[in-house]
Amino acid sequence: VVLVDKKPGEPLGNVEQMPDAAIRKRFRVTVDCRRLNSMKLAVVPGGDSVPSPFTTQNQQNALCILLSWPLCYRKVYFKVDLEDAFSSVLLPEGMLSYFTGWRFSPIIFTRCMDHYLREDDVLGGASCEQDAISGRRLVTTVGRRHHFIVSEEKSEVGVRVTFCGLICQGLEVSPAVRITAP
């Protein structure tokens, strides 16, 4: 469950001391359907750390991000699949004691990536096949440099790719239909 502030620009005050009626008036309760297992927001004191680009409880879904891409980069797509991406993220010395299994892997992984589209897939677009191949090669090289294992079998370049439950084909992005056995 996620509480969404209906008045994000206004001062909030201490939520713990707010009466129930004020909380119901100020916040909307929504179901969090993201693939994160658990998340706890914490205040981090200022220091040498770099803030995470994800400062809110909501984030754009893959469809919104893909539809915001410039049209010139939606002609040919490339997809790079990272095998076991969560376990491949190198942790700083101070974080080695954290258990990074089911609970913290998504949080740590999203802090290492600029855009969270899917746990272990990177999607890129280009105006021509040659640029898409170059982009795929670059993402693969950078991923391997950072100790990610790239799955060549699942990585692809083409005018049509399936990504995050969506079919990306040319300028069109549509839901992929799953056929289930009877």
C-alpha positions as CSV (number, residue, x, y, z in Angstrom):
1,V,0.0,0.0,0.0
2,V,1.3,3.5,-0.9
3,L,0.0,6.8,0.5
4,V,-0.1,9.5,-2.2
5,D,0.0,13.1,-1.1
6,K,-3.0,14.9,-2.6
7,K,-1.4,18.3,-1.9
8,P,2.4,17.8,-2.5
9,G,3.2,21.6,-2.6
10,E,1.7,22.4,0.8
11,P,3.5,21.9,4.2
12,L,2.9,18.5,5.7
13,G,3.7,18.7,9.4
14,N,4.2,15.6,11.5
15,V,2.2,12.7,10.0
16,E,2.4,10.6,13.1
17,Q,0.4,13.2,15.1
18,M,-2.2,13.8,12.4
19,P,-5.8,12.6,13.3
20,D,-7.3,9.9,11.0
21,A,-9.7,12.4,9.4
22,A,-6.8,14.7,8.4
23,I,-4.8,11.7,7.0
24,R,-7.8,10.6,4.9
25,K,-8.2,14.2,3.6
26,R,-4.5,14.7,2.8
27,F,-3.6,11.2,1.4
28,R,-4.9,8.8,-1.2
29,V,-4.3,5.1,-0.5
30,T,-3.2,3.1,-3.5
31,V,-2.0,-0.4,-4.1
32,D,1.6,-0.6,-5.1
33,C,1.9,-3.1,-8.0
34,R,5.6,-2.6,-8.7
35,R,7.9,-5.5,-8.6
36,L,9.7,-4.3,-5.5
37,N,9.2,-6.7,-2.6
38,S,9.7,-4.3,0.2
39,M,10.8,-0.7,0.6
40,K,11.3,1.5,3.6
41,L,11.9,5.2,3.2
42,A,14.5,6.7,5.4
43,V,16.0,10.1,6.0
44,V,19.7,10.1,5.1
45,P,21.8,12.7,6.7
46,G,23.8,15.0,4.4
47,G,27.3,13.9,3.6
48,D,29.4,12.7,0.7
49,S,26.7,10.4,-0.6
50,V,24.9,11.0,-3.9
51,P,21.1,11.2,-3.7
52,S,19.1,8.6,-5.5
53,P,17.3,9.8,-8.6
54,F,14.1,8.1,-7.3
55,T,12.9,10.4,-4.5
56,T,9.2,9.5,-4.7
57,Q,7.1,6.4,-4.2
58,N,5.8,6.5,-7.7
59,Q,7.7,6.0,-10.9
60,Q,6.8,6.0,-14.6
61,N,5.9,2.7,-16.1
62,A,7.6,1.3,-19.2
63,L,4.8,2.4,-21.5
64,C,5.0,6.1,-20.4
65,I,8.8,6.1,-20.7
66,L,8.7,4.5,-24.2
67,L,6.0,6.9,-25.5
68,S,8.1,9.8,-24.4
69,W,11.1,8.8,-26.5
70,P,11.7,11.0,-29.6
71,L,10.1,9.5,-32.7
72,C,13.4,9.4,-34.5
73,Y,14.8,6.8,-32.0
74,R,11.8,4.5,-32.3
75,K,12.5,3.0,-35.7
76,V,14.9,0.2,-34.8
77,Y,15.2,-1.2,-31.2
78,F,17.9,-3.1,-29.4
79,K,17.5,-5.1,-26.2
80,V,20.3,-6.2,-23.9
81,D,19.5,-8.9,-21.3
82,L,21.6,-8.9,-18.2
83,E,21.8,-12.3,-16.5
84,D,21.4,-12.3,-12.7
85,A,21.6,-8.5,-12.7
86,F,20.8,-8.1,-9.0
87,S,23.7,-10.4,-7.9
88,S,26.1,-8.7,-10.3
89,V,25.9,-5.2,-8.8
90,L,29.2,-4.6,-7.0
91,L,28.4,-3.2,-3.5
92,P,30.5,-0.7,-1.7
93,E,32.4,-2.0,1.4
94,G,29.9,-0.4,3.8
95,M,27.0,-2.3,2.2
96,L,28.4,-5.8,2.1
97,S,26.8,-6.7,5.4
98,Y,23.3,-6.1,4.0
99,F,21.3,-9.1,2.9
100,T,20.7,-8.5,-0.8
101,G,18.3,-11.3,-1.6
102,W,14.5,-10.9,-2.0
103,R,14.2,-7.8,0.1
104,F,17.0,-5.4,-0.9
105,S,18.0,-6.4,-4.5
106,P,15.5,-4.2,-6.3
107,I,16.3,-1.2,-4.1
108,I,20.1,-1.5,-4.6
109,F,19.7,-2.3,-8.3
110,T,17.5,0.8,-9.0
111,R,20.1,3.0,-7.3
112,C,22.7,1.7,-9.7
113,M,20.6,2.3,-12.8
114,D,19.4,5.7,-14.2
115,H,16.1,4.4,-15.5
116,Y,14.2,1.5,-14.0
117,L,12.3,-0.3,-16.8
118,R,12.8,-3.9,-15.9
119,E,15.1,-5.6,-13.5
120,D,17.5,-7.0,-16.0
121,D,16.7,-5.7,-19.5
122,V,18.1,-2.6,-21.1
123,L,16.1,-1.3,-24.1
124,G,17.5,1.3,-26.6
125,G,16.2,2.8,-29.8
126,A,17.8,4.2,-32.9
127,S,17.0,5.7,-36.3
128,C,18.7,3.0,-38.3
129,E,19.9,-0.6,-37.9
130,Q,23.6,0.4,-37.9
131,D,23.0,2.8,-35.0
132,A,21.0,0.1,-33.1
133,I,23.8,-2.4,-33.5
134,S,26.4,0.2,-32.3
135,G,24.1,1.1,-29.3
136,R,23.7,-2.6,-28.4
137,R,27.5,-3.1,-28.6
138,L,28.1,0.0,-26.4
139,V,25.6,-1.2,-23.7
140,T,27.1,-4.7,-23.8
141,T,30.6,-3.3,-23.4
142,V,29.7,-1.0,-20.6
143,G,27.7,-3.7,-18.9
144,R,30.6,-6.2,-19.0
145,R,33.0,-3.5,-17.8
146,H,30.8,-3.2,-14.7
147,H,30.8,-7.0,-14.2
148,F,27.3,-7.7,-15.6
149,I,26.9,-11.0,-17.6
150,V,25.1,-10.3,-20.9
151,S,22.8,-13.0,-22.3
152,E,23.5,-13.0,-26.0
153,E,20.6,-15.4,-26.6
154,K,18.1,-13.0,-25.1
155,S,19.6,-9.8,-26.5
156,E,18.3,-8.6,-29.9
157,V,18.2,-5.9,-32.5
158,G,15.2,-5.4,-34.8
159,V,12.3,-3.3,-35.8
160,R,10.1,-5.3,-33.4
161,V,11.1,-6.4,-29.9
162,T,9.0,-7.5,-26.9
163,F,10.0,-5.6,-23.7
164,C,8.4,-5.4,-20.3
165,G,5.1,-7.0,-21.6
166,L,5.0,-4.5,-24.5
167,I,5.6,-4.9,-28.2
168,C,7.8,-2.1,-29.6
169,Q,7.4,-2.0,-33.4
170,G,8.4,1.2,-35.3
171,L,6.5,4.1,-33.8
172,E,4.0,1.8,-32.2
173,V,4.0,0.5,-28.6
174,S,1.3,-1.9,-27.7
175,P,0.6,-4.6,-25.0
176,A,1.9,-8.1,-25.8
177,V,-0.8,-10.7,-25.7
178,R,-0.1,-13.8,-23.6
179,I,-1.7,-17.0,-24.8
180,T,-2.3,-19.3,-22.0
181,A,-2.9,-23.0,-22.4
182,P,-6.4,-24.3,-21.6
